[in-house]
Structures are given as structure tokens and as C-alpha cells.
């Protein structure tokens, strides 16, 4: 499990995609509607941007579509940087 050191408390992203040519992509699943949980996640995400682009996956139809769009864009950018090809 990857642990990012941010401030005094380490945080553990759900997924971390690393690439030699670019910043990391941090993927976080936001699975609850609870206000306190959401505020805590927002605070964590705002700190995680120091490590790379933060993509939030919210398991509902609209959130999933937005997440897929953001992930495809990030993959495309990494492919361009690396000179590789992008495939779905």
C-alpha cells in the first residue's frame, strides 16, 4: 500500500498511477454521502494535489462518467509524453 507523506499525517490513496515522464495520478473513490466524510476527503484531496492530478471516482452514473473522462484524458497525456499509443 502506497503511503504519501503530507503534513504530519500520512495519507493512503486508493490507487496511485506513476509514470516516469510525468506527475503521478492519484485516484480516490468517494463512497459515502456523509457530510463529515466528504469534508475530510476534500481536505485530503486538496493536499494530495502536491503529488499529481487527483481523480475522484464517485460510484454513481454521473460521477463514473466524469471519472472515466478524466482518466482517459490523463492516459492520453501520459501516452503523448511517452511517445506511446493510447488504446481503450
Secondary structure per residue as TSV (DSSP state, phi and psi in degrees):
chain	resnum	aa	ss	phi	psi
A	1	X	-	360.0	130.3
A	2	X	-	-81.0	135.1
A	3	X	-	-123.6	125.4
A	4	X	E	-99.3	133.3
A	5	X	E	-87.6	111.1
A	6	X	E	-131.2	113.1
A	7	X	T	64.6	-141.0
A	8	X	T	-83.9	-26.9
A	9	X	E	-107.2	126.5
A	10	X	E	-70.9	148.7
A	11	X	E	-121.4	151.0
A	12	X	-	-121.3	107.1
A	13	X	-	-70.0	154.6
A	14	X	S	-63.5	-43.0
A	15	X	E	-143.5	148.1
A	16	X	E	-136.1	119.7
A	17	X	E	-104.8	120.4
A	18	X	E	-108.4	146.7
A	19	X	E	-141.1	138.0
A	20	X	T	-62.4	-28.9
A	21	X	T	-97.9	-2.8
A	22	X	E	-151.4	179.9
A	23	X	E	-69.7	159.1
A	24	X	E	-68.5	160.3
A	25	X	E	-115.6	119.7
A	26	X	E	-98.6	125.2
A	27	X	E	-112.8	124.9
A	28	X	E	-124.0	130.3
A	29	X	E	-94.1	126.4
A	30	X	E	-105.9	103.1
A	31	X	-	-104.8	-1.2
A	32	X	-	-127.8	154.5
A	33	X	-	-95.9	-6.6
A	34	X	-	-56.6	131.3
A	35	X	H	-61.5	-43.8
A	36	X	H	-64.1	-44.2
A	37	X	H	-59.1	-47.2
A	38	X	H	-62.1	-42.4
A	39	X	H	-64.9	-40.8
A	40	X	H	-63.8	-43.2
A	41	X	H	-62.9	-43.3
A	42	X	H	-60.2	-42.2
A	43	X	H	-63.8	-41.9
A	44	X	H	-65.0	-44.8
A	45	X	H	-62.2	-39.6
A	46	X	H	-63.9	-26.2
A	47	X	H	-84.1	-31.3
A	48	X	H	-68.2	-20.9
A	49	X	T	-61.8	-17.0
A	50	X	T	-62.9	-23.4
A	51	X	T	-98.4	-12.5
A	52	X	E	152.0	-171.2
A	53	X	E	-69.9	132.5
A	54	X	E	-101.5	120.5
A	55	X	E	-107.1	124.6
A	56	X	E	-99.2	125.5
A	57	X	E	-102.7	115.1
A	58	X	E	-110.3	117.6
A	59	X	S	-73.6	65.6
A	60	X	S	-139.5	168.5
A	61	X	H	-58.4	-50.9
A	62	X	H	-65.9	-43.4
A	63	X	H	-64.1	-38.1
A	64	X	H	-67.6	-41.1
A	65	X	H	-63.4	-43.6
A	66	X	H	-63.3	-44.2
A	67	X	H	-59.7	-46.8
A	68	X	H	-60.8	-41.2
A	69	X	H	-62.1	-46.3
A	70	X	H	-64.8	-40.3
A	71	X	H	-66.8	-42.1
A	72	X	H	-62.6	-39.4
A	73	X	H	-64.4	-44.2
A	74	X	H	-63.4	-41.0
A	75	X	H	-63.6	-40.7
A	76	X	H	-62.3	-45.2
A	77	X	H	-62.6	-42.2
A	78	X	H	-64.2	-38.6
A	79	X	H	-64.2	-40.7
A	80	X	H	-64.5	-44.7
A	81	X	H	-61.6	-37.7
A	82	X	H	-90.0	-5.7
A	83	X	T	75.1	11.1
A	84	X	-	-90.3	-175.6
A	85	X	-	-104.9	155.5
A	86	X	-	-106.9	126.8
A	87	X	-	-131.9	144.6
A	88	X	-	-78.8	360.0
